[in-house]
Amino acid sequence: MIQSNKDLKNYYKWYLSHCLSLNAPYHNLNHTLGMMYHIICIYENSKTRSDYGFVLSEKDLYILLTSALFHDYNHSAGLCPDSINVETAKAGLEQCIKSFLVNDENTEKLIEICKSNIDATQYPYVIDDSELNIYQQILRECDILVALYDDFFVHNIIGLGSEMHKADDLLEFMTGNMKFLQDAFCRIKLVYSLEIYNEESDNFFTTVRNILNVLK
């Protein structure tokens, strides 16, 4: 998808050469690529699934992938509140886009939309679930779905625990993190997200229980 779109290809190269958080414990390139993978799946499925309630165009995909690519750009990895991280991400997004596109009304509109999408990922959430548009809903849910990957313990507990300075008590952090994730899973609405959750939840929670039993 990136290779077929010249602008996305330029953004991705720029991101790789400028982003300082590629190897952060949690908010890293792997996390970002996981989000982008889910977005591409939603795009592909929306073309044939009437139960999705929407069909994403190539322009929609372009906007979503651009937003996801920069949503954690130069993340502080625990040094700053997420409000600062989001402002840093939006500044990087704007700098990148203006490096490649003519600074006109269309470019400004693209930047505005992508910034609004990134706002939906700020935690604690500053946009209520009921106020999310479809772009924001997709971005927020894809940000949660990456927790279901096989490397959950290393990525989500060791990595995020390190960023939040909770690595000294993994049991306490994991217990709190699971409460957050269970709440987040209960709030997902997209057909795609619900199907992924239903497919992965049994293995996910079995793994979680096994890890908690070891940590106790």
C-alpha positions in Angstrom: 0.0 0.0 0.0 2.8 2.4 0.9 4.8 1.6 -2.2 1.8 2.3 -4.5 1.3 5.8 -3.2 4.2 8.3 -3.9 3.2 10.6 -1.0 2.9 7.8 1.5 6.2 6.4 0.4 7.9 9.8 0.9 6.2 10.2 4.4 7.4 6.7 5.4 11.0 7.4 4.4 10.9 10.8 6.1 9.5 9.2 9.3 12.2 6.5 9.4 15.0 9.1 9.0 13.5 11.6 11.5 11.7 9.6 14.2 13.6 9.3 17.5 11.3 6.7 19.0 11.6 3.9 16.5 13.1 1.6 19.2 11.1 2.9 22.2 10.1 0.0 24.6 6.4 0.3 23.6 5.6 3.2 21.4 7.9 2.0 18.7 7.9 1.2 14.9 6.5 -2.3 15.6 3.5 -0.8 17.4 2.9 1.7 14.5 3.2 -0.9 11.8 0.7 -3.1 13.7 -1.8 -0.3 13.6 -1.2 0.2 9.9 -1.7 -3.5 9.2 -5.1 -3.5 10.8 -6.1 -0.3 8.9 -5.2 -2.0 5.6 -7.3 -5.0 6.6 -10.3 -2.8 7.4 -9.9 -1.1 4.0 -9.7 -4.3 2.1 -12.6 -5.9 4.0 -14.8 -2.8 3.8 -15.0 -3.3 0.0 -16.8 -6.6 0.3 -18.5 -6.5 3.8 -21.9 -4.7 3.8 -22.1 -5.3 7.6 -19.2 -2.9 8.1 -21.6 0.0 7.4 -19.0 1.9 5.4 -16.6 1.5 2.4 -13.2 3.1 2.6 -11.8 4.7 -0.5 -8.1 4.9 -1.4 -8.2 8.5 -0.2 -9.6 7.3 3.1 -6.8 4.7 3.4 -4.2 7.4 2.6 -5.5 9.6 5.4 -5.7 6.8 7.9 -2.2 5.4 7.2 -0.7 8.9 7.3 -2.4 9.5 10.7 -1.3 6.1 12.1 2.3 6.6 10.9 2.6 9.8 12.9 0.3 9.1 15.9 3.3 8.3 18.1 6.0 10.2 16.2 8.9 11.1 18.6 7.0 9.7 21.6 8.7 10.6 24.9 8.4 6.9 26.1 7.1 8.0 29.5 9.0 11.2 30.0 6.0 13.5 29.2 2.3 13.3 29.5 0.4 12.1 26.5 -0.9 15.6 25.8 2.7 16.6 25.0 3.3 13.4 23.0 0.3 14.1 20.8 1.4 17.7 20.1 4.9 16.4 19.2 3.3 13.9 16.9 1.1 16.5 15.2 4.0 18.8 14.7 6.1 16.1 13.1 3.1 15.2 10.8 2.8 18.8 9.6 6.5 19.2 9.1 6.7 16.0 7.0 3.6 16.7 4.8 4.7 20.3 4.1 8.1 19.0 3.0 6.5 17.2 0.1 3.2 18.8 -0.7 2.4 22.3 -2.0 1.2 24.4 0.9 -2.3 25.1 -0.3 -5.9 24.6 0.9 -5.9 20.9 0.2 -2.7 20.3 2.1 -4.0 22.3 5.1 -7.2 20.3 5.1 -5.2 17.0 5.0 -3.1 18.1 7.9 -6.2 19.2 9.9 -7.9 15.9 9.4 -4.8 13.8 10.3 -4.2 15.9 13.4 -7.9 15.4 14.5 -7.4 11.6 14.0 -4.3 11.7 16.2 -6.2 13.5 18.9 -8.4 10.5 19.2 -5.5 8.4 20.4 -4.5 10.7 23.3 -4.9 8.9 26.6 -6.7 9.6 28.9 -9.1 10.0 26.0 -10.0 13.6 25.3 -12.7 12.7 22.8 -15.7 10.7 24.0 -16.5 7.5 22.2 -19.9 8.9 21.1 -18.1 11.9 19.4 -15.6 9.9 17.3 -16.0 10.0 13.5 -15.2 6.9 11.5 -11.5 7.8 11.0 -11.0 8.4 14.7 -12.9 5.2 15.6 -10.7 3.2 13.3 -7.5 4.7 14.6 -8.4 4.3 18.3 -9.5 0.7 17.9 -6.5 -0.3 15.9 -4.3 1.3 18.6 -5.9 -1.2 21.0 -5.9 -4.3 18.8 -2.1 -4.4 18.7 -2.3 -5.6 22.3 -3.6 -9.0 21.0 -0.3 -9.8 19.3 1.7 -12.9 20.3 4.4 -10.7 21.8 1.9 -9.2 24.3 4.0 -9.8 27.4 7.3 -8.4 26.0 5.6 -5.5 24.1 2.7 -4.5 26.4 3.9 -5.4 29.8 7.7 -5.2 29.7 7.8 -2.4 27.2 4.9 -0.3 28.4 5.8 -1.0 32.0 9.3 0.3 31.4 7.9 3.5 29.8 5.5 4.0 32.7 8.3 3.3 35.3 6.4 0.2 36.6 8.9 -2.4 35.6 9.9 -3.1 39.2 6.5 -4.6 40.0 5.3 -6.3 36.9 2.4 -8.1 38.7 0.9 -4.8 39.8 1.4 -3.2 36.4 0.0 -6.1 34.5 -3.1 -6.3 36.8 -3.7 -2.6 36.1 -3.0 -2.9 32.4 -5.5 -5.8 32.1 -8.2 -3.7 33.7 -7.5 -1.0 31.1 -7.5 -3.4 28.2 -10.7 -5.2 29.3 -12.5 -1.9 29.5 -11.1 -0.9 26.0 -12.2 -4.3 24.5 -15.7 -3.7 25.9 -15.8 -0.4 24.1 -14.9 -1.5 20.6 -17.6 -1.2 18.0 -16.2 -1.9 14.6 -17.2 -5.2 13.1 -13.5 -5.9 12.2 -12.3 -5.2 15.7 -15.0 -7.4 17.3 -14.1 -10.3 15.0 -10.4 -10.0 15.7 -11.2 -9.8 19.5 -13.4 -12.9 19.3 -10.8 -14.8 17.3 -7.9 -13.9 19.6 -9.4 -13.4 23.1 -9.3 -17.1 24.3 -5.6 -17.5 23.5 -4.9 -14.0 24.8 -6.6 -14.4 28.2 -5.1 -17.9 28.6 -1.7 -16.4 28.1 -2.5 -13.6 30.5 -3.7 -16.1 33.2 -0.5 -18.2 32.8 1.8 -15.2 33.1 -0.1 -13.9 36.1 0.2 -17.3 37.8 4.0 -17.2 37.3 4.2 -13.6 38.6 2.2 -14.2 41.8 
